[in-house]
Amino acid sequence: MEIKHRQTAKTPLDDERIIELYWVRDEKAIEETDIKYKRYLFSITYNVLHDRLDCEECLNDTYLGAWNAIPPTRPHSLKVFLTTVARRVAIKRYHGNRKKHAIPSEMTVSLSELEDFIASDEEIGADFDAKRLGHIISDFVRSLSERRQFIFMSRYYVAEPIDVIARDLSLSRSMINKELAVIRRALKEKLESEGYVI
């Protein structure tokens, strides 16, 4: 009787063990990060870039960024840390690509939804500190319900398409659009109450 061996997927390490691998400078940290987070990080970069080759390069840059930052940084949440690194890498590449040619991107669409009342860095100037604006928006997001936090972060931080957010929450596209409109209105009121003229 012939025994057939089934190939089993490797169980990912927990985040603390992966962080420890980075901490002791073990290159296995990158391999373990790739096993656990590759699909997730790829989706974040793809939402911004819509180009598989660029996304693969962004993944490599994300892993390198994590390798260079841990240590001295010890993230409280590896997933959040990697999300931030991947997003920054993808946005940097997006801006580099935009200089060459126009690229349709969910990032462009999602940010255009906010541009009516979130000024550009140049418009903020000395009158309004960008760091303070970041704190106000962070406080605002923390004040939202868990569902609205998820919707805000998915749309404006990870640049998820509305259809994907609707699917993740088992809601209709129109419901997500309504929620986003309510969130934007509340954010506008919050910014105005903090003295940010819109």
Helices and strands as residue ranges (DSSP letters): H 15-23, H 28-49, H 52-69, H 78-100, H 106-114, H 121-124, H 130-143, H 146-152, I 153-157, H 162-169, H 173-193
